[in-house]
Amino acid sequence: MSTKTKMETEAMAMATRSNSSDVISLRDALNMEIIINQALIDLLVAKGILTQQELMTKIEEIRKEMPI
């Protein structure tokens, strides 16, 4: 039996609404993306898979490639 984390439970709650006409707000969607991304970054850094500097370097590379 799998155990869902609080974040997974919250994500599922946001994704599934009782009424199919309900739509999550852009703010809610962006906030969930921020939470998920931060959790992944924290885990990768804590496990020594990447460093903060490697992350910042990659972010800068991507920023240069993307027209924002």
Contacts in CASP RR format, 6 or more apart in sequence:
PFRMAT RR
TARGET T0000
AUTHOR 0000-0000-0000
METHOD contacts of the structure
MODEL  1
MSTKTKMETEAMAMATRSNSSDVISLRDALNMEIIINQALIDLLVAKGIL
TQQELMTKIEEIRKEMPI
4 12 0 8 1.000
7 35 0 8 1.000
7 36 0 8 1.000
7 39 0 8 1.000
10 32 0 8 1.000
11 32 0 8 1.000
11 36 0 8 1.000
14 24 0 8 1.000
14 28 0 8 1.000
14 29 0 8 1.000
14 32 0 8 1.000
15 24 0 8 1.000
17 23 0 8 1.000
17 24 0 8 1.000
41 55 0 8 1.000
44 50 0 8 1.000
45 51 0 8 1.000
45 52 0 8 1.000
45 55 0 8 1.000
END
